Amino acid sequence: MISLFIDTSYHNIIVGIYRDLDELCCLIEKNDNHLSTRLLPLIETAFLAVNIPIQKIDKIFVINGPGSFTGIRIGLVTAKTIGWALKKKVVILSELELLATTETKKKYVLPMIDARRGYVYAGLYDNMLKVIRKDKYIEKEKLLSSVYEKYKKEEVDILSYDDIENLKVEEPKINVVKIIQKHLNDEGQNAHQVNPNYLKKTEAEEKKDQKG
């Protein structure tokens, strides 16, 4: 089975091509404000590198959040367009779960994305990517308090690309194969059914709610 992997929701743009669990190509570039013009050429470069036409893919894996609202939208639109054009299923994955693929000696990993104003996107996973606490948008101090009530600090590795105030974090070293292995047999969705998972409303939506 040939799979295409796309992640544009956070720190990096990642495009990978896999045959079952064999990584044929994985291109990683720093994400920036030019994502919309960079993603398709990067996908084209990946397929040229492995000498496989894009029509040969069997499944598409795409990160649908949380992270940058714009980044999530661009990645999803691209995955949905390819899926619709080729009539292929799309499997949605969590950015936090991808960060949790980082190899660690700790029992648990707590991946975080800074959501500003003292809030984070976070989830708690074990080393086998089992979800211990579901991904959520939450106040950082409330999250840490609830996690450390149940788990010892020395058992938990906090992962983030962000500098989070008053918190020691480890930089993620993601392993795309690990997350694909977990979801390899997921059936996936019709491209039209794929939606983002922002975990919170956009600022425009929040302002609209406040106005009533």
N, C-alpha and C positions, 0 to 999 in steps of 0.2 A: 504494500500500500504506500502510495506517495502522498505526503502531506505538506501543505504550506502553512507556516506559522508566521503570524503578524502581531507585533506589539508596538503601539505608538502612544500608549497612554501615560507614560511617566518619563523617566530619566533618559532612556535610550530608545532609538528606533531599532527594532530587531526584525529581521526577515530570515527565516530558515526554511530549508527544504529537507525532508526526512523520508527515508525508505524504511517503513516500520519504525524501529528504534535506532536506525543508523543515521547519523547526521551527515548529509551530503554537502550541505553548505549552510553557514550561519553568519550573516552579516550584521554587525552591531555598530551603530553610529550614535553620537550624542544627539539627542533631540533638540530642536530649536524652532524658531518661528517660521522656518521655511519647509516645514514638514510636508505641506500639501504638494510642493513641487519635487520633493525628494523621494517620496515613498514608491511611486510607480517605477521610476528608473532603477531603484534599488531592487525591487522585485524582478525586473527584467534582467538585471545584472546577475542575480542569484540563479535564475533559470539558465542563462547562457553559460554560467560557470559549470553547471552540472550537465549541460547538454541534454536537457529534458524539456520538451515543450510544455507550457503551462496547462495545455489541454489534457495532459496525462495525470494530473493530480486526482486523488480520490476523495480528499477531505481537506477542509480548511480549519485551522485552529486560530482563534483571534482573542486577544485580551479585550474585554468589554468594560474595564474599570476595576477599581476606582483610579482617579488620577486627573490629568488635565482634561477638562470638558472638550476642548477643541481637539486634542490628540485622540481621545476616545472616539469622537465622531468621525474623524478622518480614517482611522483604522477600520472602524466598523463599516463605513460606506464602501471602502475599498474591498473588504472581505465579502460584503453582501453583493457587490457588483460582480465580482469574480464568481461567487457561488451561484448567482442568478444566471449569469451568462453560460456557465459550464454545467448547470444543473447539479451542483455538488452541495452536500450538507456542510453546515458551519457549526463548529463546536466552540462555545464561548468559555473563556477561562478568566480567573481573577488575577489581577496584577499582584495582589498581596500573596496569593498562593505561589505565583512565579518567584517572588522574592524569597519565599519560604523554602525554595529548592536549594538554597545555599547550604553547603556542607558545614556542619557545626558539631562540636563535641557536647553541646548542651542538650538537655532532654526536650526542650521546647524552643520554638522561635516565634518572635513577636515582630512581624514586619509592619513598618509604619510609613505613611506618607504624610508630610506636613500639610494640614488643611488650613493653617493660619488661625490667628486669634485664639490660640490655646487648644485648638482641636486637631485631631489626626484621623486618618483612615487607618484602621488596624484590624488584624485578626490574629488569633493564636493557633499555631499548628505544632504537631510533633514532627519527628524526623522522617516519618513515612508520609508526610503531607495529610495526615488525618486532621480534620478540622476540630479543634478543641473549643474555640470560640469563633462564631461567625464574624465575617468582615462587617465592620460598621463605622459610621462617622460618629466620633465620640470625643468628649473632652479628655485631653491627655491625662490629667491628674486623676480623673475618675477611672479611666482605663487602668492605669498603673495600680491604683488602690485595689481595684477589684481583682486584678491578676495576682498581685502579691498577697492577697488574703488567702489564696488557695495554693499558690505555687511559690517556692523559694526563689529569691532573686538569682542565686547562683545556678538555677536550673533553666534560666530563660536568657536567650540571646536576642537582643533588640537589633533589628536590621532596618537601615534606611539609607538612601542616598542624600537625604536632607540633614542639615544641621538643626537639630531640635533642641530648643533651649533647656538647659539644665539636665541633659540626658546624654549618656554615653551610648553611642550606636556603632554598630559594625557595618561596613559597606557590604552590600549584597554581592555574592558571586553566583549568579543564577545558573541553573542547569536546565535548559529547555527540554532535553531528553527525559528528565525525571518527571516533568509535568505532563509531557505527552504520554509517557508510559502509564501514568495514572488514568488518563482519559482516552487512551488509544481506542478502546471499544465503545466509547460513548457514541450514541447514534447521531447526535447532532440535530440541528434544526434546519428547516427550510430557510433560505436566505431572507425571505420577507418577514420571518418571525423573530429575527435577531434584534435585540435591543440593548442599549447601553445600561450599565449598572453604576450610576454616579454615586450612589449611597447617600446623596443629599441633593436638595434642590439647587438650581442655579441661583445666582444673586438676583437675576431679573425676576425669577419665580418667587423668591423670598420677598422681594420688595412689593410684588403684586399682591401677595398674601397679606402683607402688612397694611396695604391700602384698603383691603377688604373687597 
